[in-house]
Amino acid sequence: MGLTTPLATGSASTRDGQSPVVEIDDVSLAFETADGVVQALSHVSLSIRQGEFVSLIGPSGCGKTTLLRVIADLETATDGHVAVNGVSPEQARRSRHYGYVFQAPALYPWRTVGRNIALPLEIMGVAKGERAARVKAGLGLVNLDGFENKFPWQLSGGMQQRASIARALSFDPDLLLMDEPFGALDEIVRDKLNAQLLDLWRRTGKTVVFVTHSIPEAVFLSTRIVVMSPRPGRVHDIVDCDLDRGRTLDIRETPAFLAVAHRVREGLRAGHSYVD
């Protein structure tokens, strides 16, 4: 994907495509610690198609973030195979096939919002004029027009996280990896950002892998929800979420939404996520 135009957008047909973006085949991961070996993931297999919004949900310590980090080449699987756009996670990282949004915004306080968003483009050597066009487009995508000269400390927590999303999208990756980006925000702000993220996903056609602890958030955002069991993390269930893609927050009160949420909760219960 080139860097000649700001933030190309996808179509509905792209979102409905079947091309695999992420392939995870029988992946396990064990950490060596002072107390011995910790098995974080065990025989995880998952295929994510182009344009999907897939949420990973499960109890703390079940390996959701670890699995996301394996896709991103921030952790290396002990066994199994992972491919991102048909290449290894390392090759995908070096080719900038994905953008990563962390739990905290991780914005540099001495750089303006615009310069934070532009940072990956500076590293890539993108020309100044092109950087400016992409920053402007990114600010528009996340509803931060006019804030490019503000510093992170002048923004609310929700606005900072939107700026980090714009930074992750600045080089137009095919894949967006999001590690519980709204978990630290209050419910009102979280609802607003959920709606904005869903709208952004519809407009860009990106493939999204999203880590969350929230059942309502997972159901509202996703096309599929991967229910993981407690450590060692395994895929216990995969729940299809075929709600209207034009959904608004009001859908959370509907029988269809509640039925999917119930299925996810039952999957967590069957996977022993509620056992102390």
C-alpha positions, 0 to 999 in steps of 0.5 A, a space after each residue: 500500500 503506497 503513501 501517495 494519498 492520505 489514508 485510503 479507505 476501504 469499501 463494503 466489498 473489501 470488508 466482506 472479503 475472505 482473504 486471510 489477514 492473520 493466520 494462527 496455527 496451533 500456537 503455544 507460548 511459554 515464558 521462563 520465570 524465576 519460579 519456573 515455566 509459565 504457559 501463557 498460550 496453548 494450541 491456539 488456532 485462529 484465522 482472521 479475514 480481511 475487513 473483520 473486527 475480531 475481539 479477544 475476550 477472557 479473564 485477566 491473565 488468559 493470554 489475550 494481550 500475549 496473543 496480540 503481541 505475538 501477531 505484532 512480533 512483540 513476543 515470539 511463539 514457542 510452537 506453532 505458526 503465525 502469518 500476517 498478510 502471508 508473511 512472518 510477524 517479523 516481516 509484517 512488522 518491518 513492512 509496517 503491515 499493522 498499526 498498534 494501539 496500546 492500553 495507554 496513549 503513549 504520546 510524547 508530551 514534548 511533541 504536539 498532537 500533530 507531531 505525535 501522529 507524524 512520528 511514524 512517517 518521520 521515521 519512514 522518511 515521508 516528505 514533509 508535505 505528505 506528512 502534513 496531508 496524512 496528519 490532517 486526514 488522520 485528525 479528521 478520521 478521529 474527530 480531532 480537527 484543529 487540535 494538531 498544535 495542542 500538546 497531549 497534556 492539554 487533551 482529555 484521556 479520550 482525546 489522547 487515545 484518539 490521537 494514538 489511533 490516528 498515529 497508528 493509522 498514519 501510514 495506512 496499515 492493513 491491520 489495526 491491533 488494539 490492546 484494550 485501548 478504552 479500558 482506563 476510561 469512564 463508561 460515558 467516554 468509553 461509549 462515545 469512543 466505541 461508537 466513533 471507533 465503529 464508524 471509523 472501521 466502517 469508513 476505512 475497511 481496516 481489519 481490527 483485532 481488539 482486546 477487551 474485558 468488556 462483554 458489551 464492548 465486544 458485542 457492540 464492536 465485533 463481527 466475531 468474538 473469540 472467547 479465551 479460557 484462563 491460563 494457559 490461554 486457549 480458544 474456548 469459543 468463537 461467537 459470530 456477531 451478525 448485528 447490523 453494521 450500522 448499529 448505534 449504542 441503542 442496539 445494546 437494549 435489543 434482544 439480538 444484542 442481549 442474545 449474543 452477549 449471553 452466548 459470550 457470557 456462557 462461553 466464559 462460564 463454560 471455559 471456567 473464567 468465573 472460577 476463582 
